[in-house]
Amino acid sequence: MALQTLAKIAPKSITIRNWPESERPREKLLERGPQALSDAELVALLLGSGTKGRSAVDLARSLLAEFGSLREMLAADRQRWEGKVGIGPARYAALMASIEIARRHLKEPLRTTSALTAPDPTRRFLLAQLRDRHYEVFCCLFLDNRHRLLAFEEIFRGTIDGASVHPREVVRQTLLHNAASVIVAHNHPSGSIEPSEADEGVTRRLRQALALVDVRLLDHLIVGDGKCFSFSEHGLL
C-alpha cells in the first residue's frame, strides 16, 4: 500500500516505522547516501523522533516552515528556539552539535595545507564560522612557518555594526601561539563585503604592530553573505 494511501486512512497514527523502507530517512540514507535526503529528512534524523500525532519528518518540516529555511533555522539563536513544540534542551543541543561538527570538519584541512597555496578551504571555513553571526566578530588564524593552522581564535566581538580591534591583543595572542604569520578576518552582518575606511585603518595598524615582532600579516578577509573580500588580492596589504 502506498504511503499516501496509508496517510489518508490513519493520518494521526502513522509513524515512520509504518512507512515503506525506501521512504524512511535512515534507510534511504544508508541505501542512497545523505545527498538523497531532503532538508526535512536530514533534520528528522537529528531529532530522532517526532511528537504525538507527528512524525519526526513532520516536525522537521514544520520547523523549517516556521524559520523560513534550513539556514535561518540553524543560524537562529537560542531565544528563537524557546517554546518550539517538540524541541527541548536535548534536541536543541543535538542540532547545535551537528553545526559545530561541520565547522570543525572544515578546519581540519587547514592544519595540513598551506593557507597561501590553498585559499579556498580557508574561505569555506571562515564562511561557515562567521557569515550567519548577527554581530561583528574579529578573529585570527595563527599559522606556523609553513602557513598551516596552529589555532583559530575569536579575539573581539562587537555589535551589529562594528567591533573594536586592539592590535596589542592580536600581537599578544600571536606570541602566545608562537605563530610565524597571521590571517585576520571579520564579518559584516549586513552581508556586504566592501571594506570601510576603518577596516583599512585597522589592517594597516595590525600589519605594523605584527611587523615589530617579525610576524607577517598574510591577509585580512571580510566575510559577507556567501562571499569573502581579500585585502591581499586587492593590493591593500
N, C-alpha and C positions, 0 to 999 in steps of 0.2 A: 504493500500500500504506500502510495506516495506521501511524502512529508506534508504537503499541502492538504491532502485529504485527512490525515490524522489531526492536523491542527484544526480543521473545521469541525471534526467530531467532538474533540475534547480539548479546546484551546487552553484551558487553565490547568489541565492535568498532565500535559505533555512535558517531559523533561528531555534533556539532551540524550539520556540513556535510551529513550524510546525512538530516537532518530535513526534513520539508516546509517550504517557505519561510514559510508562515503561522505555523509554530511556532518559528522561530528568533528569539531575543530581539532581535537587531539589526534584522532585517527587520520584526518585529512593532512595534518602537518607531517605525521610520520610517513605517510604514503607518498605525498606530493611535494613536501618541503614547506617551510614557513611562508615563502612568497606566494603560495596558492591561497592563503587565508586573507579574508577581508580585515579591515581595521577592527571591526567589532569582534570577529572571531579571535584575533590575537589578544585583545583586551580581555575577552572572556576566559582565555586560558590563564591569564594572570589573576583574575578574580577567583577562579576555581569553582565557584558555584553561583547560582542565582538567588533569588528571594522567593517567597511564597507566591506562587502563580506566575513567576517569570523565570525563564532560564538565564544562565549566565550570558548568553548571546543577547537576549532581550535586554538585560540590564546594561550591557555594554553599549548597545545601540541607543538606549535612552540617554546614557551619559554623553555619548558623542553628539547627540542631537542637542542636548542641553548646553554643552560647552561650545558647540559650533563646529569643531573639527578635532582631529586627533592631536594636532599641535597645540591648540588652545587648551585642551584638556590636560595634557601633560605639563604644560607651562604654568598652569593655574597655581596660585599659592594655596596654602592650607586652609585659609579662611573661606575660599570659594568652595572647598570640598565639604566643609562642615554642614551637617544636616542632610547630605545626599543620601537618599534611601538605599540601603544595601551596602554602604561604604562606611566601615568603621576603621579604627586605627590600623588593624592588621592589613586590610586590603589597601588602604592608602599607602602604608609602608611598602607593600609589595610593588605597587606601581612606581613609587619613587625610587625603589631599589633597582628596578629594571632600567630606569633612565640613567642612574649612576653607573650601572654595569656597562651600558653603551658608551658613556663618556670615557670610562677607563679603558675600554677596548680600543677606542680611537687614540688614546695616549700611548699605548704600548709601542707602536712603530717609531715614535719619536725618540725612544730610548736607544734604538739601534741604528737609526738612519740620520744622516746629516740634515739639519733643517734647511741648509742652503741648497743642497742638491735635490731635495725632495720637498718643496714647499707646500704641495697640496695636502699631505697629511696634517701639517701644522694648521693650515686653514680650516680643514674639516674639524679638527679637534677644537679650535677656538670658536667656530660657529656653533658647535654642539654645547660648548660651555657658556657662551655669552649672548647669543642672539635673542633669546627669549627672556632675558632679565628685564624687569620693569624699572630698574635703576641702573645708574652707570657704575661699572666695575673696572678698575685698573689692575692689570695682572702682569706677571713676569714669567717668562720661560728662561730658566737658568741653564746654560749649556756648558759642556766641557770643551776641551781644546779641539775636538773633532766635530763640534756643533751638534752633539747628541744631548738629549734632555737629561738634566740632573734632577730638576724639580720644577713644579708649577705652583705658583703662589698667587693668591688674590691679595694684593697689597692694600688697596684703598677701595672703599665703597662710597657712593655718593647718592644724590637724589635723582629725580627723573632727568635732570638736565646737566649734571656735572659731578665730578669727583675731584677733590683737591689732591694733587700729587706732590709729594715731597721727595726730591732727588736723594737726599741723605738717607732716607729709609730704604730706597731701592739699592743704594750703594751698600748699606749695612747688610741687607739680605743677600746681595751678590757675594760679599766676602764670607758670609756665614756658609754659603753653599760652595765656596771655593770655585766659583764659575769663571770661565775664561771669556765668555761673551753672553749677551742677553738679548732676548727679543721681548719687547713690551707690547701690550695690546690693551685696548679698551673698547667698550661697546657704546653705540649710540642708540638708546631706547627708541628714538624716533624712526629708526631704520635707515636713515641717511648715512652714507659713508664719507661725505665731504669733510675734510679736516677744517677745523676752525683755527683762528689765529692763536687761540690758547693752546690748541693741540700742537701747533708748530712750535710755539714757545717752550712748552714742556719738553718736546723732543730735543730741542737744542740744549736745554739745561741738563737733561739726562745724559746726552752724549758727552757734554763737557765734564760732568761730575764723574761719570764712569771712566773717562779717559785719564783722570787723575790717579786712578788705582789700576791703570793699564788693562782695562776691560773694554771691549768693543761693543757698542750698541749696533746690532746687526739690522734691526728693523723695528718699526712701530706700526702695528696693524690696527685699523679701526674696523670693528665688526658691526655690520648693519643687518638688514633683513635678507639673509642668504648670500651676502657678498662681503668682501674684505677690501679695504684700501691699504696699500703698502706704501709707506713713506720711501722705502728704499727703491722700489720700482719706479716711483715718480721723481726720483732725484732730489728728495728732500732730506737725505741723510748725508 
